[in-house]
Amino acid sequence: MSNTFKVVIPARYASSRLPGKPLLKIAGKEMILHVCEKAAQAGAEEVVVATDDERILNCVKRAGFNAVMTLESHTSGTERLTEVANKLDWADGTVIVNCQGDEPLIPPELIKKAATALMEQNIAQVASLCAPIHSTEEVFNPNAVKVVRDAQDYALYFSRAGIPWDRDAFPEKPARQQVQYFRHIGIYSYTAEFLRRYITWPACALEEIESLEQLRILFQGERILVPAVDQVPEAGVDTQSDLDRINRLLS
């Protein structure tokens, strides 16, 4: 496995709620460029935007970053990542961090943590992150994905449900304080070799029920390392109100 890492940022132009999202400006700069800069600050050896639109490609290249045109037919960012790894002929041991193009406030240290966590062990070919949950409301929020891990921080299961389920307290009482719940943070690092295998696997029933792509990995018997960090990063941009919120934060 490599001791350096690359960052790939999937960025589609068509967004049902916010068309042209990667090119919308935040504090006078296109959103996708904020993400590129965060990836560069994390110490990535290379930052590549994977897009399906020439307007995004041109914007990124004008700013001095690399961008690759990928197929419009991809159904996930993971497929787009794999196309980039293949087009650029990256070796199987290359460590690739998948950064979402709509998270302009992602802390660089989290990008680096996702990469170094993977590189510092030899059991898994996938790593992600999680953070402690401090409210019962979040435990029961289906938009907050929970993860349960083993003693070495490898994932046992991910769910939108409140796991672990407190048999003696739920659903009437709050979660007991001695049980620590963790929220999954959707940033991943992979080896290129893993990505090439992953895209050959069909979706599994668990993944479709929970609408969580990472369950396909566990279903295939693969491991995912999920170390904890102190807090969940600022939410990304899905709507105009999200865009307004981040503009306020950066102004």
N, C-alpha and C positions, 0 to 999 in steps of 0.2 A: 504493500500500500504506500502511496506517495506521502512525503512529509510536507508537501505544499498543497494548496487547494485552489480550485477555480470556482467562480460563481456564475451561474446561469440564471437569468431573469426572464421568465416567460411573460410576454406582453402582447395581448390580443387587442386589436383596435375595436372590434365589435363587442360592446357591453350592453346588455338589454336595459340596464338602469342608468348607465352613464356612458353613452357612445363616445368613442375617442378618448377614453379615460387616461391612457398613459401620456397623452399629449396635453392634458389639462394643466394649467399653470398653478403652481403653489409658490407664493412669495416671489413671483416673477420668473419661475423656472419650471419647465415641464416635469411632471411627476416622475416619469421614468428616469430622469437625470438625477433626481434626489436619491433614488434607490441605487443607481450606478455609483454615485459618490460614497454612499454608505458602504457598499461592497468593497470599493477600493480602500476605504479607511480601515476595513477589517483585516487588510493584509492579503487579499486575494492575489494570486499570481496572475490571473486573467479574469476579466469581467466581460461576459457576453450576454447580450440581449437576444432572446429567441422570439421572433415576431412573425406575424403573417401579413404585415402591412408596410409598404415602402415608406410611408410618411414617418413611421416610428423608426425604421431602419436609418433613414437619412438624418433624423434628429439626433439619434444616438451617435452616429459616425461623425457628424459635425462637431459634437462635443468631445471627440477624441476617444470614445469607447468603441468596442467591437460589437457588431450585430450580425445576426444570421437570419436569412429568410427561411421560414419553416412552413410546412404544409398547413392549409386551413382546416384539414379534415381531422386533426388531432382532437381527442375527446378529453385529454388531461394535460396538465403542465408537465407531468412525468414523461409522457410520450414526446413532447416538444424538446425536453432536456436530452432524451436519448438520441433524437435526430441530430441535435447539435454535437453531441459526443461523437457520433458516427461521421458527420460531415467534416469535423475538425480532426478526425482520426486520433482521438485521445486514447492512450493506453488503458488497458483494463484496470490497472491500479490507481488511476487518476481519481482524486477525491473531488466531488462536485457538490457544491451547496446550491440548493434551489431556493432562491429569494423571490417572493411575490412582487410583481411590478406595481402593485397598488398599496405598498406599505412604505411610504416615504419617510416614516419616522422609525424604521427598524434600527435598533442600536447596533453599531458595528461589532460591539463585543459579543452580541448574541450570534451573529454570523460566524465569527471566529470560534466561539464555543462549540457550535454545531460541527464545525470542521475538525477542531482539535480533539473533541470527544471521540470521534470516529477513528482518528489516526492513532490515538493512544491506547487502543485495544485491538485484539485480533479475533474476536468471536463474531461480531456482527459486521455486515457491510452496509448498514443503514443506521443513522443516528438522528435524533430529534431532541426537543427540549420540553420541559414542563415547568410549572411554577405552582407554589402552594395556593390553595383556595382558602379564603378567610371568612366566607359567608355561606350560610345554608342556602340562601337564594341562588347562589352560583352553582352549588352542588346539584340543584334541581333544574337549572337552566339548560335546555337541550342544545342551545347554541354554544355552550361551554363544554368542550369535549374533555371527558375525564380519562385519566390513565392510571392503571394499577401496575406496579412494577415489582420485580423480585429483589432479593438482597443485594444484587450487583447493579441495580438500576436498568435491567432489561425489561421491556414491556411484557406484561402478562395479557393485558386486554385494554382496548380503548372503547369508550361508550359515551353516548349522549345522555345516558341514564346516570343516576347517582351511584357510582360504584367506588368503594365497596358499599353494599347495602347494609345499613345498620338495622338489623332485624328487630331489636328491642326498642328502637326509637322512631324509625321512619314508618309512615310519612307524617305522623302527627307532631313529633318532637324535633327540635333542631339536632344537627349532627353533634355527636359527642366530641369534646375538645381533644381527647387523647387519640382520635383517629385523624390522621392528616390526609386530606384530599388534595389531588394534584390536577391542574388544568393543563391540557396539552397545548403547546405552542407550535403552530404549523410551519416550522422551518425544518428542512431535512438536509442531511448530507448523505451521499451515496458514493460507492465506487462505480466507475463506468461499467465494469463487468457486471455488477448487480443490475444496473439499469437495462442492459442488453438481455438479461434473463427475465427481468420483471415484465417487460412488455409482451413476452410470449405467454404469460399466464392469463387465463380467463378470469373475469370477475367472479367472486364467490358470493354465496347467499348472505353471509354475515355483513360483507361490505355493502351489499345492496339494501339490506334491512336498516343498517345504521347510517348509510350514506357516508361511509368513512373508507377512503381508498386504502389506508394503511392496514386495514384488517386483511386485505389480500396477502400481505407479506406474512403476517402471523399464521394465516390459514395454510400457507405453503411450508410452514415449519421454520421460517427464517427468523432471526432475532433482530430487534430494534433497540438500540441503546438510547435511554431517555434520561439524561442527567437533569437535575433541577437547577433552576436559576432563581433569583430573588423575586422577580415579578414579571407579569405578562406585559409585553410591549404595548404601546399605544395602538388602538385598532386602526386597520387600514381603511381604504376609501372604496365604498360601494355605492354611495348615494351623494346627491348634491349637498345634503346636510353634513355628511362626513367631510367633504371637500371644504366646506365653510369652516368646520371645526378645526381642521388642520391648518388652514390659512390663518385662523385666529392664533393658534399656538405658535406658528412660525413668524407672526408679525409682532 
